[in-house]
Amino acid sequence: MASRRGLMSEELKVEIARELGVDQIVNSEGWGAVSSRDCGNIVAKAIEIANRKYGSS
């Protein structure tokens, strides 16, 4: 299976993590330590940003 390139830039992920208050976990323990719930919240926020930027279809 081919490796997938990340769709979300690291900068955007870090910005959203900071906004949601999980940036300290990312900084100290890495992305693997972020809970599934917080990861879901990060993805939801990224989708919200994309919909605002590109419009929802």
C-alpha positions in Angstrom: 0.0 0.0 0.0 1.3 3.4 -0.9 2.2 5.8 1.9 -0.3 8.7 2.3 0.9 12.2 2.5 -0.6 14.3 5.3 -3.5 16.4 4.1 -3.2 18.9 7.0 0.0 20.9 7.4 1.9 20.5 10.7 1.5 24.3 11.3 -2.3 24.0 11.0 -2.4 21.0 13.4 -0.3 22.9 15.9 -2.4 26.0 15.6 -5.6 24.1 16.2 -4.0 22.1 19.1 -3.1 25.4 20.7 -6.6 26.8 20.2 -8.1 23.6 21.8 -5.6 23.6 24.6 -3.8 20.4 23.8 -0.5 21.9 22.5 1.3 21.2 25.8 0.6 17.4 25.3 1.9 17.6 21.8 5.0 19.5 22.8 5.9 17.3 25.7 4.8 13.8 24.5 4.1 14.1 20.8 1.0 13.5 18.7 0.7 9.9 19.9 -0.2 11.0 23.4 -3.2 13.1 22.2 -6.5 11.4 23.1 -8.8 10.1 20.3 -11.4 12.7 21.4 -9.0 15.6 21.1 -7.8 14.3 17.7 -11.4 14.1 16.6 -11.9 17.7 17.8 -8.8 18.8 15.8 -10.2 17.2 12.7 -13.6 18.7 13.2 -12.0 22.1 13.6 -9.9 21.6 10.4 -13.0 20.7 8.5 -14.8 23.8 9.9 -11.9 26.0 8.7 -11.8 24.3 5.3 -15.5 24.8 4.9 -15.2 28.5 5.7 -12.2 28.9 3.4 -13.5 26.9 0.4 -17.2 26.7 1.1 -19.2 23.6 1.7 -20.6 21.7 -1.2 
